[in-house]
Each structure stands twice: as C-alpha cells, then as structure tokens.
Amino acid sequence: YTIGETWVAVRHIAAFLQAGHTAEEIIREGLAHIPPAAIHEAIAYYYDHREEIDAELAANTPEAVQKQLVGGHAGIAGDSTGFQADGGRLV
C-alpha cells in the first residue's frame, strides 16, 4: 500500500514510527512533500494492519535481504554474505 500517487509505502511510515518519530515529525522533517492528511491516513492503515506490515519490515532489514540474496553461500573476502552494510544500505 502506497500513499497516493507517491512511491512512499505505509511501511516507510511505520519505520519512522518504530524509530520513535511522531506524526508531526514525519510530516515536518521526513516527508514534507506529502499532505499531512495522507500521513495520518497511512498511520491509521498501519495500525489496522500492524502485524502484516511489521512482518514485512522484519523481512526487509538489510540483514534479512543479505540472507535472501546470498542464500547461504560464502561471500567475498571470507565473510558470510559478500556484502557490507553501510548506514543501512548495501554497498
């Protein structure tokens, strides 16, 4: 589920909430280009579908994605993944 005509998914809003941000902070600092009512609608959707969205977030952590991509094969430079995490993104 995305917000309006944007590429912003409700799970992105959920991640902000899980990081301790308030709706007002998300609106003001994180996603100022999205109307406040749309942010509040996304938050309501998240609370109505929390279990499903939390599972999606857990399945898409950098660590989980690395495991999915590698499939248990040894990586480059002797590590177990072949990837390096840098600030929450794969490099």
PyMOL Python script that loads the backbone (N, CA, C, O; Angstrom):
from pymol import cmd

cmd.read_pdbstr("""\
ATOM      1  N   TYR A   1       0.852  -1.181   0.000  1.00  0.00           N
ATOM      2  CA  TYR A   1       0.000   0.000   0.000  1.00  0.00           C
ATOM      3  C   TYR A   1       0.890   1.234   0.000  1.00  0.00           C
ATOM      4  O   TYR A   1       1.703   1.422   0.904  1.00  0.00           O
ATOM      5  N   THR A   2       0.733   2.067  -1.012  1.00  0.00           N
ATOM      6  CA  THR A   2       1.497   3.312  -1.079  1.00  0.00           C
ATOM      7  C   THR A   2       0.577   4.496  -0.812  1.00  0.00           C
ATOM      8  O   THR A   2      -0.648   4.382  -0.844  1.00  0.00           O
ATOM      9  N   ILE A   3       1.203   5.623  -0.550  1.00  0.00           N
ATOM     10  CA  ILE A   3       0.461   6.841  -0.223  1.00  0.00           C
ATOM     11  C   ILE A   3       0.185   7.607  -1.512  1.00  0.00           C
ATOM     12  O   ILE A   3       1.107   8.102  -2.161  1.00  0.00           O
ATOM     13  N   GLY A   4      -1.088   7.698  -1.874  1.00  0.00           N
ATOM     14  CA  GLY A   4      -1.493   8.465  -3.040  1.00  0.00           C
ATOM     15  C   GLY A   4      -0.730   8.077  -4.291  1.00  0.00           C
ATOM     16  O   GLY A   4      -0.586   6.893  -4.598  1.00  0.00           O
ATOM     17  N   GLU A   5      -0.248   9.062  -5.004  1.00  0.00           N
ATOM     18  CA  GLU A   5       0.491   8.871  -6.243  1.00  0.00           C
ATOM     19  C   GLU A   5       1.998   8.860  -6.000  1.00  0.00           C
ATOM     20  O   GLU A   5       2.774   9.125  -6.918  1.00  0.00           O
ATOM     21  N   THR A   6       2.411   8.559  -4.788  1.00  0.00           N
ATOM     22  CA  THR A   6       3.838   8.581  -4.456  1.00  0.00           C
ATOM     23  C   THR A   6       4.399   7.169  -4.439  1.00  0.00           C
ATOM     24  O   THR A   6       3.656   6.194  -4.557  1.00  0.00           O
ATOM     25  N   TRP A   7       5.693   7.067  -4.292  1.00  0.00           N
ATOM     26  CA  TRP A   7       6.365   5.784  -4.120  1.00  0.00           C
ATOM     27  C   TRP A   7       6.563   5.475  -2.639  1.00  0.00           C
ATOM     28  O   TRP A   7       7.200   4.479  -2.296  1.00  0.00           O
ATOM     29  N   VAL A   8       6.034   6.305  -1.771  1.00  0.00           N
ATOM     30  CA  VAL A   8       6.174   6.111  -0.331  1.00  0.00           C
ATOM     31  C   VAL A   8       5.152   5.076   0.128  1.00  0.00           C
ATOM     32  O   VAL A   8       3.948   5.235  -0.071  1.00  0.00           O
ATOM     33  N   ALA A   9       5.658   4.018   0.744  1.00  0.00           N
ATOM     34  CA  ALA A   9       4.782   2.947   1.232  1.00  0.00           C
ATOM     35  C   ALA A   9       4.452   3.167   2.702  1.00  0.00           C
ATOM     36  O   ALA A   9       5.176   3.850   3.426  1.00  0.00           O
ATOM     37  N   VAL A  10       3.350   2.574   3.121  1.00  0.00           N
ATOM     38  CA  VAL A  10       2.962   2.646   4.524  1.00  0.00           C
ATOM     39  C   VAL A  10       4.073   2.074   5.399  1.00  0.00           C
ATOM     40  O   VAL A  10       4.279   2.538   6.520  1.00  0.00           O
ATOM     41  N   ARG A  11       4.791   1.070   4.895  1.00  0.00           N
ATOM     42  CA  ARG A  11       5.880   0.503   5.703  1.00  0.00           C
ATOM     43  C   ARG A  11       6.966   1.533   5.972  1.00  0.00           C
ATOM     44  O   ARG A  11       7.653   1.444   6.990  1.00  0.00           O
ATOM     45  N   HIS A  12       7.140   2.515   5.079  1.00  0.00           N
ATOM     46  CA  HIS A  12       8.105   3.585   5.333  1.00  0.00           C
ATOM     47  C   HIS A  12       7.645   4.445   6.512  1.00  0.00           C
ATOM     48  O   HIS A  12       8.447   4.830   7.362  1.00  0.00           O
ATOM     49  N   ILE A  13       6.363   4.735   6.550  1.00  0.00           N
ATOM     50  CA  ILE A  13       5.797   5.495   7.667  1.00  0.00           C
ATOM     51  C   ILE A  13       5.953   4.679   8.947  1.00  0.00           C
ATOM     52  O   ILE A  13       6.318   5.221   9.990  1.00  0.00           O
ATOM     53  N   ALA A  14       5.677   3.378   8.869  1.00  0.00           N
ATOM     54  CA  ALA A  14       5.814   2.504  10.026  1.00  0.00           C
ATOM     55  C   ALA A  14       7.245   2.506  10.543  1.00  0.00           C
ATOM     56  O   ALA A  14       7.466   2.495  11.754  1.00  0.00           O
ATOM     57  N   ALA A  15       8.213   2.519   9.642  1.00  0.00           N
ATOM     58  CA  ALA A  15       9.617   2.542  10.059  1.00  0.00           C
ATOM     59  C   ALA A  15       9.931   3.832  10.818  1.00  0.00           C
ATOM     60  O   ALA A  15      10.653   3.805  11.815  1.00  0.00           O
ATOM     61  N   PHE A  16       9.392   4.958  10.353  1.00  0.00           N
ATOM     62  CA  PHE A  16       9.570   6.216  11.086  1.00  0.00           C
ATOM     63  C   PHE A  16       8.979   6.092  12.490  1.00  0.00           C
ATOM     64  O   PHE A  16       9.608   6.489  13.471  1.00  0.00           O
ATOM     65  N   LEU A  17       7.766   5.537  12.581  1.00  0.00           N
ATOM     66  CA  LEU A  17       7.118   5.386  13.877  1.00  0.00           C
ATOM     67  C   LEU A  17       7.921   4.475  14.794  1.00  0.00           C
ATOM     68  O   LEU A  17       8.087   4.775  15.976  1.00  0.00           O
ATOM     69  N   GLN A  18       8.419   3.364  14.258  1.00  0.00           N
ATOM     70  CA  GLN A  18       9.201   2.432  15.061  1.00  0.00           C
ATOM     71  C   GLN A  18      10.510   3.059  15.530  1.00  0.00           C
ATOM     72  O   GLN A  18      11.058   2.667  16.560  1.00  0.00           O
ATOM     73  N   ALA A  19      11.007   4.028  14.777  1.00  0.00           N
ATOM     74  CA  ALA A  19      12.237   4.722  15.167  1.00  0.00           C
ATOM     75  C   ALA A  19      11.968   5.812  16.203  1.00  0.00           C
ATOM     76  O   ALA A  19      12.893   6.490  16.649  1.00  0.00           O
ATOM     77  N   GLY A  20      10.703   5.977  16.585  1.00  0.00           N
ATOM     78  CA  GLY A  20      10.368   6.925  17.640  1.00  0.00           C
ATOM     79  C   GLY A  20       9.900   8.288  17.172  1.00  0.00           C
ATOM     80  O   GLY A  20       9.731   9.194  17.989  1.00  0.00           O
ATOM     81  N   HIS A  21       9.687   8.454  15.868  1.00  0.00           N
ATOM     82  CA  HIS A  21       9.230   9.743  15.347  1.00  0.00           C
ATOM     83  C   HIS A  21       7.720   9.880  15.519  1.00  0.00           C
ATOM     84  O   HIS A  21       6.980   8.900  15.423  1.00  0.00           O
ATOM     85  N   THR A  22       7.286  11.079  15.767  1.00  0.00           N
ATOM     86  CA  THR A  22       5.850  11.358  15.861  1.00  0.00           C
ATOM     87  C   THR A  22       5.317  11.666  14.467  1.00  0.00           C
ATOM     88  O   THR A  22       6.084  11.892  13.531  1.00  0.00           O
ATOM     89  N   ALA A  23       3.997  11.673  14.344  1.00  0.00           N
ATOM     90  CA  ALA A  23       3.373  12.026  13.064  1.00  0.00           C
ATOM     91  C   ALA A  23       3.815  13.418  12.631  1.00  0.00           C
ATOM     92  O   ALA A  23       4.092  13.648  11.454  1.00  0.00           O
ATOM     93  N   GLU A  24       3.880  14.333  13.573  1.00  0.00           N
ATOM     94  CA  GLU A  24       4.268  15.705  13.246  1.00  0.00           C
ATOM     95  C   GLU A  24       5.704  15.773  12.729  1.00  0.00           C
ATOM     96  O   GLU A  24       6.001  16.535  11.809  1.00  0.00           O
ATOM     97  N   GLU A  25       6.594  14.976  13.320  1.00  0.00           N
ATOM     98  CA  GLU A  25       7.989  14.949  12.851  1.00  0.00           C
ATOM     99  C   GLU A  25       8.084  14.353  11.458  1.00  0.00           C
ATOM    100  O   GLU A  25       8.846  14.838  10.621  1.00  0.00           O
ATOM    101  N   ILE A  26       7.315  13.307  11.209  1.00  0.00           N
ATOM    102  CA  ILE A  26       7.317  12.694   9.882  1.00  0.00           C
ATOM    103  C   ILE A  26       6.850  13.709   8.843  1.00  0.00           C
ATOM    104  O   ILE A  26       7.440  13.828   7.769  1.00  0.00           O
ATOM    105  N   ILE A  27       5.801  14.427   9.168  1.00  0.00           N
ATOM    106  CA  ILE A  27       5.249  15.428   8.250  1.00  0.00           C
ATOM    107  C   ILE A  27       6.237  16.571   8.035  1.00  0.00           C
ATOM    108  O   ILE A  27       6.494  16.970   6.899  1.00  0.00           O
ATOM    109  N   ARG A  28       6.782  17.088   9.113  1.00  0.00           N
ATOM    110  CA  ARG A  28       7.640  18.273   9.054  1.00  0.00           C
ATOM    111  C   ARG A  28       9.028  17.972   8.510  1.00  0.00           C
ATOM    112  O   ARG A  28       9.547  18.726   7.687  1.00  0.00           O
ATOM    113  N   GLU A  29       9.637  16.877   8.960  1.00  0.00           N
ATOM    114  CA  GLU A  29      11.043  16.647   8.660  1.00  0.00           C
ATOM    115  C   GLU A  29      11.295  15.518   7.664  1.00  0.00           C
ATOM    116  O   GLU A  29      12.265  15.562   6.907  1.00  0.00           O
ATOM    117  N   GLY A  30      10.438  14.524   7.662  1.00  0.00           N
ATOM    118  CA  GLY A  30      10.719  13.355   6.839  1.00  0.00           C
ATOM    119  C   GLY A  30      10.067  13.371   5.478  1.00  0.00           C
ATOM    120  O   GLY A  30      10.702  13.052   4.473  1.00  0.00           O
ATOM    121  N   LEU A  31       8.807  13.739   5.441  1.00  0.00           N
ATOM    122  CA  LEU A  31       8.042  13.651   4.198  1.00  0.00           C
ATOM    123  C   LEU A  31       7.187  14.895   3.997  1.00  0.00           C
ATOM    124  O   LEU A  31       5.969  14.809   3.841  1.00  0.00           O
ATOM    125  N   ALA A  32       7.828  16.024   4.003  1.00  0.00           N
ATOM    126  CA  ALA A  32       7.113  17.305   3.910  1.00  0.00           C
ATOM    127  C   ALA A  32       6.342  17.468   2.604  1.00  0.00           C
ATOM    128  O   ALA A  32       5.420  18.280   2.529  1.00  0.00           O
ATOM    129  N   HIS A  33       6.708  16.706   1.576  1.00  0.00           N
ATOM    130  CA  HIS A  33       6.043  16.820   0.276  1.00  0.00           C
ATOM    131  C   HIS A  33       4.707  16.071   0.213  1.00  0.00           C
ATOM    132  O   HIS A  33       3.982  16.173  -0.777  1.00  0.00           O
ATOM    133  N   ILE A  34       4.390  15.326   1.263  1.00  0.00           N
ATOM    134  CA  ILE A  34       3.140  14.568   1.305  1.00  0.00           C
ATOM    135  C   ILE A  34       2.153  15.289   2.216  1.00  0.00           C
ATOM    136  O   ILE A  34       2.527  15.703   3.314  1.00  0.00           O
ATOM    137  N   PRO A  35       0.905  15.447   1.788  1.00  0.00           N
ATOM    138  CA  PRO A  35      -0.081  16.147   2.624  1.00  0.00           C
ATOM    139  C   PRO A  35      -0.230  15.484   4.000  1.00  0.00           C
ATOM    140  O   PRO A  35      -0.236  14.257   4.098  1.00  0.00           O
ATOM    141  N   PRO A  36      -0.348  16.280   5.047  1.00  0.00           N
ATOM    142  CA  PRO A  36      -0.489  15.738   6.398  1.00  0.00           C
ATOM    143  C   PRO A  36      -1.621  14.720   6.529  1.00  0.00           C
ATOM    144  O   PRO A  36      -1.464  13.716   7.224  1.00  0.00           O
ATOM    145  N   ALA A  37      -2.747  14.959   5.881  1.00  0.00           N
ATOM    146  CA  ALA A  37      -3.864  14.013   5.975  1.00  0.00           C
ATOM    147  C   ALA A  37      -3.469  12.644   5.429  1.00  0.00           C
ATOM    148  O   ALA A  37      -3.914  11.621   5.949  1.00  0.00           O
ATOM    149  N   ALA A  38      -2.646  12.616   4.394  1.00  0.00           N
ATOM    150  CA  ALA A  38      -2.204  11.350   3.816  1.00  0.00           C
ATOM    151  C   ALA A  38      -1.280  10.603   4.780  1.00  0.00           C
ATOM    152  O   ALA A  38      -1.326   9.376   4.864  1.00  0.00           O
ATOM    153  N   ILE A  39      -0.448  11.341   5.499  1.00  0.00           N
ATOM    154  CA  ILE A  39       0.423  10.714   6.502  1.00  0.00           C
ATOM    155  C   ILE A  39      -0.427  10.099   7.614  1.00  0.00           C
ATOM    156  O   ILE A  39      -0.185   8.966   8.031  1.00  0.00           O
ATOM    157  N   HIS A  40      -1.409  10.837   8.085  1.00  0.00           N
ATOM    158  CA  HIS A  40      -2.288  10.326   9.145  1.00  0.00           C
ATOM    159  C   HIS A  40      -3.099   9.121   8.652  1.00  0.00           C
ATOM    160  O   HIS A  40      -3.335   8.182   9.413  1.00  0.00           O
ATOM    161  N   GLU A  41      -3.523   9.144   7.395  1.00  0.00           N
ATOM    162  CA  GLU A  41      -4.239   8.002   6.820  1.00  0.00           C
ATOM    163  C   GLU A  41      -3.326   6.771   6.778  1.00  0.00           C
ATOM    164  O   GLU A  41      -3.759   5.657   7.075  1.00  0.00           O
ATOM    165  N   ALA A  42      -2.072   6.985   6.409  1.00  0.00           N
ATOM    166  CA  ALA A  42      -1.113   5.875   6.365  1.00  0.00           C
ATOM    167  C   ALA A  42      -0.861   5.310   7.759  1.00  0.00           C
ATOM    168  O   ALA A  42      -0.732   4.098   7.927  1.00  0.00           O
ATOM    169  N   ILE A  43      -0.792   6.186   8.753  1.00  0.00           N
ATOM    170  CA  ILE A  43      -0.599   5.728  10.133  1.00  0.00           C
ATOM    171  C   ILE A  43      -1.803   4.896  10.576  1.00  0.00           C
ATOM    172  O   ILE A  43      -1.642   3.852  11.208  1.00  0.00           O
ATOM    173  N   ALA A  44      -2.999   5.355  10.245  1.00  0.00           N
ATOM    174  CA  ALA A  44      -4.204   4.597  10.603  1.00  0.00           C
ATOM    175  C   ALA A  44      -4.197   3.233   9.909  1.00  0.00           C
ATOM    176  O   ALA A  44      -4.548   2.223  10.521  1.00  0.00           O
ATOM    177  N   TYR A  45      -3.803   3.201   8.647  1.00  0.00           N
ATOM    178  CA  TYR A  45      -3.722   1.932   7.918  1.00  0.00           C
ATOM    179  C   TYR A  45      -2.705   1.014   8.583  1.00  0.00           C
ATOM    180  O   TYR A  45      -2.942  -0.184   8.738  1.00  0.00           O
ATOM    181  N   TYR A  46      -1.580   1.583   8.970  1.00  0.00           N
ATOM    182  CA  TYR A  46      -0.554   0.792   9.657  1.00  0.00           C
ATOM    183  C   TYR A  46      -1.115   0.168  10.929  1.00  0.00           C
ATOM    184  O   TYR A  46      -0.932  -1.028  11.157  1.00  0.00           O
ATOM    185  N   TYR A  47      -1.786   0.946  11.751  1.00  0.00           N
ATOM    186  CA  TYR A  47      -2.327   0.402  12.996  1.00  0.00           C
ATOM    187  C   TYR A  47      -3.386  -0.671  12.739  1.00  0.00           C
ATOM    188  O   TYR A  47      -3.516  -1.607  13.528  1.00  0.00           O
ATOM    189  N   ASP A  48      -4.137  -0.549  11.657  1.00  0.00           N
ATOM    190  CA  ASP A  48      -5.140  -1.556  11.312  1.00  0.00           C
ATOM    191  C   ASP A  48      -4.514  -2.833  10.751  1.00  0.00           C
ATOM    192  O   ASP A  48      -5.134  -3.895  10.793  1.00  0.00           O
ATOM    193  N   HIS A  49      -3.277  -2.737  10.221  1.00  0.00           N
ATOM    194  CA  HIS A  49      -2.605  -3.873   9.583  1.00  0.00           C
ATOM    195  C   HIS A  49      -1.208  -4.076  10.158  1.00  0.00           C
ATOM    196  O   HIS A  49      -0.288  -4.489   9.452  1.00  0.00           O
ATOM    197  N   ARG A  50      -1.063  -3.787  11.421  1.00  0.00           N
ATOM    198  CA  ARG A  50       0.249  -3.738  12.065  1.00  0.00           C
ATOM    199  C   ARG A  50       1.028  -5.055  11.957  1.00  0.00           C
ATOM    200  O   ARG A  50       2.215  -5.040  11.633  1.00  0.00           O
ATOM    201  N   GLU A  51       0.388  -6.167  12.218  1.00  0.00           N
ATOM    202  CA  GLU A  51       1.094  -7.452  12.204  1.00  0.00           C
ATOM    203  C   GLU A  51       1.699  -7.730  10.824  1.00  0.00           C
ATOM    204  O   GLU A  51       2.858  -8.131  10.717  1.00  0.00           O
ATOM    205  N   GLU A  52       0.919  -7.517   9.789  1.00  0.00           N
ATOM    206  CA  GLU A  52       1.377  -7.752   8.417  1.00  0.00           C
ATOM    207  C   GLU A  52       2.531  -6.818   8.038  1.00  0.00           C
ATOM    208  O   GLU A  52       3.525  -7.260   7.461  1.00  0.00           O
ATOM    209  N   ILE A  53       2.399  -5.540   8.358  1.00  0.00           N
ATOM    210  CA  ILE A  53       3.422  -4.554   7.985  1.00  0.00           C
ATOM    211  C   ILE A  53       4.685  -4.749   8.810  1.00  0.00           C
ATOM    212  O   ILE A  53       5.789  -4.612   8.282  1.00  0.00           O
ATOM    213  N   ASP A  54       4.550  -5.065  10.088  1.00  0.00           N
ATOM    214  CA  ASP A  54       5.737  -5.344  10.908  1.00  0.00           C
ATOM    215  C   ASP A  54       6.499  -6.555  10.370  1.00  0.00           C
ATOM    216  O   ASP A  54       7.730  -6.565  10.369  1.00  0.00           O
ATOM    217  N   ALA A  55       5.771  -7.571   9.916  1.00  0.00           N
ATOM    218  CA  ALA A  55       6.425  -8.753   9.333  1.00  0.00           C
ATOM    219  C   ALA A  55       7.160  -8.376   8.051  1.00  0.00           C
ATOM    220  O   ALA A  55       8.258  -8.869   7.793  1.00  0.00           O
ATOM    221  N   GLU A  56       6.558  -7.510   7.254  1.00  0.00           N
ATOM    222  CA  GLU A  56       7.204  -7.047   6.023  1.00  0.00           C
ATOM    223  C   GLU A  56       8.475  -6.258   6.341  1.00  0.00           C
ATOM    224  O   GLU A  56       9.495  -6.427   5.673  1.00  0.00           O
ATOM    225  N   LEU A  57       8.415  -5.410   7.344  1.00  0.00           N
ATOM    226  CA  LEU A  57       9.595  -4.652   7.748  1.00  0.00           C
ATOM    227  C   LEU A  57      10.702  -5.584   8.234  1.00  0.00           C
ATOM    228  O   LEU A  57      11.869  -5.403   7.886  1.00  0.00           O
ATOM    229  N   ALA A  58      10.338  -6.565   9.026  1.00  0.00           N
ATOM    230  CA  ALA A  58      11.330  -7.505   9.548  1.00  0.00           C
ATOM    231  C   ALA A  58      11.979  -8.313   8.427  1.00  0.00           C
ATOM    232  O   ALA A  58      13.163  -8.645   8.494  1.00  0.00           O
ATOM    233  N   ALA A  59      11.200  -8.623   7.407  1.00  0.00           N
ATOM    234  CA  ALA A  59      11.725  -9.404   6.280  1.00  0.00           C
ATOM    235  C   ALA A  59      12.602  -8.571   5.356  1.00  0.00           C
ATOM    236  O   ALA A  59      13.298  -9.122   4.503  1.00  0.00           O
ATOM    237  N   ASN A  60      12.577  -7.256   5.513  1.00  0.00           N
ATOM    238  CA  ASN A  60      13.327  -6.389   4.611  1.00  0.00           C
ATOM    239  C   ASN A  60      14.419  -5.582   5.291  1.00  0.00           C
ATOM    240  O   ASN A  60      14.837  -4.546   4.774  1.00  0.00           O
ATOM    241  N   THR A  61      14.888  -6.047   6.454  1.00  0.00           N
ATOM    242  CA  THR A  61      16.043  -5.397   7.071  1.00  0.00           C
ATOM    243  C   THR A  61      17.257  -5.670   6.188  1.00  0.00           C
ATOM    244  O   THR A  61      17.246  -6.643   5.434  1.00  0.00           O
ATOM    245  N   PRO A  62      18.297  -4.852   6.255  1.00  0.00           N
ATOM    246  CA  PRO A  62      19.492  -5.135   5.446  1.00  0.00           C
ATOM    247  C   PRO A  62      20.029  -6.541   5.681  1.00  0.00           C
ATOM    248  O   PRO A  62      20.482  -7.200   4.745  1.00  0.00           O
ATOM    249  N   GLU A  63      19.979  -6.998   6.918  1.00  0.00           N
ATOM    250  CA  GLU A  63      20.481  -8.334   7.235  1.00  0.00           C
ATOM    251  C   GLU A  63      19.625  -9.415   6.576  1.00  0.00           C
ATOM    252  O   GLU A  63      20.154 -10.376   6.017  1.00  0.00           O
ATOM    253  N   ALA A  64      18.306  -9.256   6.644  1.00  0.00           N
ATOM    254  CA  ALA A  64      17.404 -10.244   6.050  1.00  0.00           C
ATOM    255  C   ALA A  64      17.549 -10.278   4.537  1.00  0.00           C
ATOM    256  O   ALA A  64      17.533 -11.350   3.933  1.00  0.00           O
ATOM    257  N   VAL A  65      17.691  -9.105   3.920  1.00  0.00           N
ATOM    258  CA  VAL A  65      17.864  -9.042   2.466  1.00  0.00           C
ATOM    259  C   VAL A  65      19.172  -9.707   2.064  1.00  0.00           C
ATOM    260  O   VAL A  65      19.222 -10.425   1.066  1.00  0.00           O
ATOM    261  N   GLN A  66      20.225  -9.474   2.827  1.00  0.00           N
ATOM    262  CA  GLN A  66      21.506 -10.113   2.533  1.00  0.00           C
ATOM    263  C   GLN A  66      21.363 -11.629   2.550  1.00  0.00           C
ATOM    264  O   GLN A  66      21.863 -12.312   1.656  1.00  0.00           O
ATOM    265  N   LYS A  67      20.687 -12.150   3.556  1.00  0.00           N
ATOM    266  CA  LYS A  67      20.494 -13.594   3.651  1.00  0.00           C
ATOM    267  C   LYS A  67      19.682 -14.120   2.471  1.00  0.00           C
ATOM    268  O   LYS A  67      19.974 -15.194   1.946  1.00  0.00           O
ATOM    269  N   GLN A  68      18.667 -13.371   2.052  1.00  0.00           N
ATOM    270  CA  GLN A  68      17.846 -13.786   0.917  1.00  0.00           C
ATOM    271  C   GLN A  68      18.662 -13.801  -0.367  1.00  0.00           C
ATOM    272  O   GLN A  68      18.540 -14.726  -1.171  1.00  0.00           O
ATOM    273  N   LEU A  69      19.488 -12.790  -0.564  1.00  0.00           N
ATOM    274  CA  LEU A  69      20.284 -12.688  -1.789  1.00  0.00           C
ATOM    275  C   LEU A  69      21.370 -13.743  -1.862  1.00  0.00           C
ATOM    276  O   LEU A  69      21.608 -14.326  -2.919  1.00  0.00           O
ATOM    277  N   VAL A  70      22.020 -13.984  -0.753  1.00  0.00           N
ATOM    278  CA  VAL A  70      23.151 -14.900  -0.728  1.00  0.00           C
ATOM    279  C   VAL A  70      22.683 -16.353  -0.702  1.00  0.00           C
ATOM    280  O   VAL A  70      23.316 -17.215  -1.312  1.00  0.00           O
ATOM    281  N   GLY A  71      21.615 -16.628  -0.022  1.00  0.00           N
ATOM    282  CA  GLY A  71      21.096 -17.974   0.043  1.00  0.00           C
ATOM    283  C   GLY A  71      22.017 -18.960   0.732  1.00  0.00           C
ATOM    284  O   GLY A  71      22.001 -20.153   0.430  1.00  0.00           O
ATOM    285  N   GLY A  72      22.828 -18.455   1.666  1.00  0.00           N
ATOM    286  CA  GLY A  72      23.681 -19.331   2.444  1.00  0.00           C
ATOM    287  C   GLY A  72      25.043 -19.604   1.833  1.00  0.00           C
ATOM    288  O   GLY A  72      25.824 -20.359   2.414  1.00  0.00           O
ATOM    289  N   HIS A  73      25.362 -19.017   0.678  1.00  0.00           N
ATOM    290  CA  HIS A  73      26.665 -19.230   0.057  1.00  0.00           C
ATOM    291  C   HIS A  73      27.711 -18.319   0.673  1.00  0.00           C
ATOM    292  O   HIS A  73      27.393 -17.213   1.111  1.00  0.00           O
ATOM    293  N   ALA A  74      28.940 -18.768   0.711  1.00  0.00           N
ATOM    294  CA  ALA A  74      30.034 -17.943   1.244  1.00  0.00           C
ATOM    295  C   ALA A  74      30.224 -16.737   0.351  1.00  0.00           C
ATOM    296  O   ALA A  74      30.092 -16.827  -0.869  1.00  0.00           O
ATOM    297  N   GLY A  75      30.528 -15.635   0.948  1.00  0.00           N
ATOM    298  CA  GLY A  75      30.676 -14.400   0.194  1.00  0.00           C
ATOM    299  C   GLY A  75      32.110 -14.058  -0.127  1.00  0.00           C
ATOM    300  O   GLY A  75      33.021 -14.867   0.052  1.00  0.00           O
ATOM    301  N   ILE A  76      32.288 -12.873  -0.595  1.00  0.00           N
ATOM    302  CA  ILE A  76      33.595 -12.352  -0.970  1.00  0.00           C
ATOM    303  C   ILE A  76      34.381 -12.026   0.295  1.00  0.00           C
ATOM    304  O   ILE A  76      33.801 -11.696   1.329  1.00  0.00           O
ATOM    305  N   ALA A  77      35.675 -12.119   0.204  1.00  0.00           N
ATOM    306  CA  ALA A  77      36.587 -11.727   1.281  1.00  0.00           C
ATOM    307  C   ALA A  77      36.356 -12.504   2.565  1.00  0.00           C
ATOM    308  O   ALA A  77      36.662 -12.019   3.654  1.00  0.00           O
ATOM    309  N   GLY A  78      35.811 -13.721   2.436  1.00  0.00           N
ATOM    310  CA  GLY A  78      35.704 -14.589   3.588  1.00  0.00           C
ATOM    311  C   GLY A  78      34.576 -14.282   4.550  1.00  0.00           C
ATOM    312  O   GLY A  78      34.435 -14.981   5.553  1.00  0.00           O
ATOM    313  N   ASP A  79      33.762 -13.264   4.288  1.00  0.00           N
ATOM    314  CA  ASP A  79      32.634 -13.032   5.190  1.00  0.00           C
ATOM    315  C   ASP A  79      31.488 -13.953   4.775  1.00  0.00           C
ATOM    316  O   ASP A  79      31.591 -14.661   3.773  1.00  0.00           O
ATOM    317  N   SER A  80      30.428 -13.943   5.520  1.00  0.00           N
ATOM    318  CA  SER A  80      29.345 -14.888   5.241  1.00  0.00           C
ATOM    319  C   SER A  80      28.342 -14.363   4.229  1.00  0.00           C
ATOM    320  O   SER A  80      27.459 -15.110   3.805  1.00  0.00           O
ATOM    321  N   THR A  81      28.450 -13.102   3.828  1.00  0.00           N
ATOM    322  CA  THR A  81      27.445 -12.545   2.928  1.00  0.00           C
ATOM    323  C   THR A  81      28.004 -12.064   1.609  1.00  0.00           C
ATOM    324  O   THR A  81      27.333 -12.172   0.582  1.00  0.00           O
ATOM    325  N   GLY A  82      29.202 -11.541   1.609  1.00  0.00           N
ATOM    326  CA  GLY A  82      29.719 -10.934   0.394  1.00  0.00           C
ATOM    327  C   GLY A  82      29.303  -9.481   0.253  1.00  0.00           C
ATOM    328  O   GLY A  82      29.684  -8.815  -0.709  1.00  0.00           O
ATOM    329  N   PHE A  83      28.532  -8.991   1.196  1.00  0.00           N
ATOM    330  CA  PHE A  83      28.067  -7.610   1.179  1.00  0.00           C
ATOM    331  C   PHE A  83      28.557  -6.893   2.426  1.00  0.00           C
ATOM    332  O   PHE A  83      28.879  -7.521   3.435  1.00  0.00           O
ATOM    333  N   GLN A  84      28.609  -5.590   2.343  1.00  0.00           N
ATOM    334  CA  GLN A  84      28.929  -4.786   3.510  1.00  0.00           C
ATOM    335  C   GLN A  84      27.781  -3.814   3.736  1.00  0.00           C
ATOM    336  O   GLN A  84      27.287  -3.193   2.796  1.00  0.00           O
ATOM    337  N   ALA A  85      27.370  -3.690   4.967  1.00  0.00           N
ATOM    338  CA  ALA A  85      26.324  -2.727   5.295  1.00  0.00           C
ATOM    339  C   ALA A  85      26.994  -1.404   5.622  1.00  0.00           C
ATOM    340  O   ALA A  85      27.969  -1.356   6.373  1.00  0.00           O
ATOM    341  N   ASP A  86      26.467  -0.342   5.057  1.00  0.00           N
ATOM    342  CA  ASP A  86      26.989   0.989   5.312  1.00  0.00           C
ATOM    343  C   ASP A  86      25.829   1.922   5.574  1.00  0.00           C
ATOM    344  O   ASP A  86      25.183   2.395   4.640  1.00  0.00           O
ATOM    345  N   GLY A  87      25.560   2.189   6.842  1.00  0.00           N
ATOM    346  CA  GLY A  87      24.481   3.107   7.189  1.00  0.00           C
ATOM    347  C   GLY A  87      23.109   2.610   6.748  1.00  0.00           C
ATOM    348  O   GLY A  87      22.254   3.415   6.376  1.00  0.00           O
ATOM    349  N   GLY A  88      22.884   1.295   6.782  1.00  0.00           N
ATOM    350  CA  GLY A  88      21.581   0.774   6.430  1.00  0.00           C
ATOM    351  C   GLY A  88      21.396   0.509   4.952  1.00  0.00           C
ATOM    352  O   GLY A  88      20.283   0.210   4.519  1.00  0.00           O
ATOM    353  N   ARG A  89      22.457   0.609   4.162  1.00  0.00           N
ATOM    354  CA  ARG A  89      22.318   0.290   2.747  1.00  0.00           C
ATOM    355  C   ARG A  89      23.419  -0.677   2.360  1.00  0.00           C
ATOM    356  O   ARG A  89      24.473  -0.726   2.994  1.00  0.00           O
ATOM    357  N   LEU A  90      23.169  -1.427   1.339  1.00  0.00           N
ATOM    358  CA  LEU A  90      24.164  -2.385   0.879  1.00  0.00           C
ATOM    359  C   LEU A  90      25.141  -1.718  -0.054  1.00  0.00           C
ATOM    360  O   LEU A  90      24.748  -0.951  -0.933  1.00  0.00           O
ATOM    361  N   VAL A  91      26.428  -2.011   0.136  1.00  0.00           N
ATOM    362  CA  VAL A  91      27.454  -1.442  -0.739  1.00  0.00           C
ATOM    363  C   VAL A  91      28.278  -2.548  -1.349  1.00  0.00           C
ATOM    364  O   VAL A  91      29.199  -2.279  -2.120  1.00  0.00           O
TER     365      VAL A  91
END
""", "prot")
cmd.dss("prot")
cmd.show_as("cartoon", "prot")
cmd.util.cbc("prot")
cmd.orient("prot")
